[in-house]
Amino acid sequence: MIVDPDAELVARVGRGDRAAAQALMRRHLPKMLALARRMLSDPIEAEDAVQDAFMRLWTHAARWQPGQAKFETWLYRVTINKCYDRLRRRPTALLEEAATVVDPAPGPEANLQNAALAEQIEAALKALPERQRAAIQLCHYQECGNIEAAEIMDISVEALESLLARGRRTLRSRLSHLRE
């Protein structure tokens, strides 16, 4: 049986307890926002995706069945699916537009080189197929283990490892000019 620290709160949300919903949001909102921002590269759209995920919690909590998966795993999966939905609805951008990533935070001149490097890495990540990008985001940026990331993505660990390998290989190839 899976021990889930959120099980009691989810059950309370299922009974309409707003305080429990707020507690779950306080606990999980930062991680879900970080994931959505990396997936979507747009903070406003990321907030909307995460809001949709938490609305799903509110409407589906009464049907939650503890023991099948951890609540956090389910919430990650819902958030990723909301991001996928938004990515699919986006118009296909020109390659030049897709490669341009703007850093909204102004920094001193010493950070210009790091900002340029970060833009190149972000553009390379953004160009990956969405499932490869999600796997890399979960394992490298959200610090999920392979088993947890596979559960979140609803795939086998072997499939996750394949996505990670292909994504890393593509990133290495696209960013090989940075090694010099």
N, C-alpha and C positions, 0 to 999 in steps of 0.2 A: 504494500500500500504506500502511496506517495504521501509524504508529509508536506502539507501546504500551509505556510504561515498565514495565508490570506483567506483560508477556507471560511472561517467564522465571519469575517467582514463581508465576503461575497454572499453568504447566506443571509446576512442582515440586509444587504442591498436588495436581495431578492424579495425581502419583506417590506421594501420601501424606505429603509433607513437612510436618510440623506447624510447623516454624520458618518456612517460607514463608507458611503460612496466618496465623501470628502477625504476620509482617511486613506482609502485606496488611491485616490488621485494624488494626495501628498506623497505617498510612498512610491508611486510608479510614473508619475508625470514627467519628471526630469529624464528618465531613461527612454521613455517613449518619444519625447520631443527630440532628444539627441538622435535617435534612430531615424525619425521622420525627416529631420533637417538634412541629415546626410543622404538619405534616399532621394529627397525631392529637390535639394539645393535651393529651397525657397522657404524662408521662415514662416511666412503667412500661410502658405499652402500646407506646411508641416503642422502648424497649429490646428488647421481645419481637419486634417487627417486624424490627428490625435483626438480632437474633440469628437469626431465621428466614432472612433474606437471606444471612447468612454461612454458615448451614447449607446453603443452596442452593449456595453457592460450593463448599463441601467435597464435596458429593455430585455436582456437575456439572463440576468442574474438569477431569476427565479427558477430557470431550467438548468442551472449549473449542477453538474454531478461530480462531487468531490471524489478524488481517488483516481480519476482517469488521466489527468494531467495537472500540473501546477497551474494556478490561475495566471501567474506571470507569463508562463509559456503561451497560454491562450491569448493573453493580451498582446504579447509580441506578435503572434500570428495575425491577429485582427489588425494591428497597426500596419504590419507589412502589407497585408491585403488592401488596406485603405490607400497606402502609398502606391501599390501596383495599379489600383483603379485610377488614381489621379495621373499616373504616368501614361497610362493607355489613352486617357482623354486629351492629353496634350497634343497640340499639332506638332508635326515633325518639323523641327527647326533646321535651318541651314547648318552645315558643318561648322562654319566659322562662328555662328552664334552659340552652338552647343559647346565649343571649345573655350568660350570666354566665360570665366568665372570671376565675378566681381567680389572683392573682399570689402564689405561695408565698413569695417573698422579701420580708420586711418591710423597709421603707425609712423614712428620715426624712420629716418632714412636707413638706419641700420637694419630695419626689418624688411626693406624692399626686396632684397634677394630672397629671403625666406618666404615672403608673400608670393613672389613669382613662382618659386618652387611649389608652394602649396597649391597655387592655381593650376599648375601643370598636373599635379597628382590628382586634384579634384576633377579636372577635365577628363583625365584618363579613367578615373572611377566612374564618372558619369556616362562615359561611352561604353562601359561594359553592359552586356545583357542584364536585365533587371534581376534575374535569379542569381547570377554570379555576383552582382553588386550586393544583393541582400546577404548572401553567404559571407562575403568579405566584411560587410558592415557589422554583422552579428558577431563574427569571430574576432575581428581585429579592433573594432571601435567600441562595441558593446561588451567585449570581453566574455562572450558566451563560449562555453566548451562545445566541441563538435556534437556531442549527444544532445545538448540543450538546443543548439542552433538547428539541428536536424528536426527535432520535435516542433520547434517554432515554425519551420518551413514546411512541416508535414511531409518530409522525405526521409529516406534511409540515411544512415551515417555515411555509407559508401557514396550515395548520390551527392551528399553535401561535400565530401572530400573531393569528389570529381569536380564539382562546381568551383571549389576553392582552388584546386590545381589549375583548372583552365583560366580562371580569373587572374591568378597570380602570374601565370605564364604570359597572358595578354598584357598585364600591367608591366611586367619586366620588359617585354618587347617594345611597348609604347613609350616607356620611360628610360630605355637603354642609353639615350643620349645624355642623361643626367649623371651617368657613372664617370664621365670624363672629367 
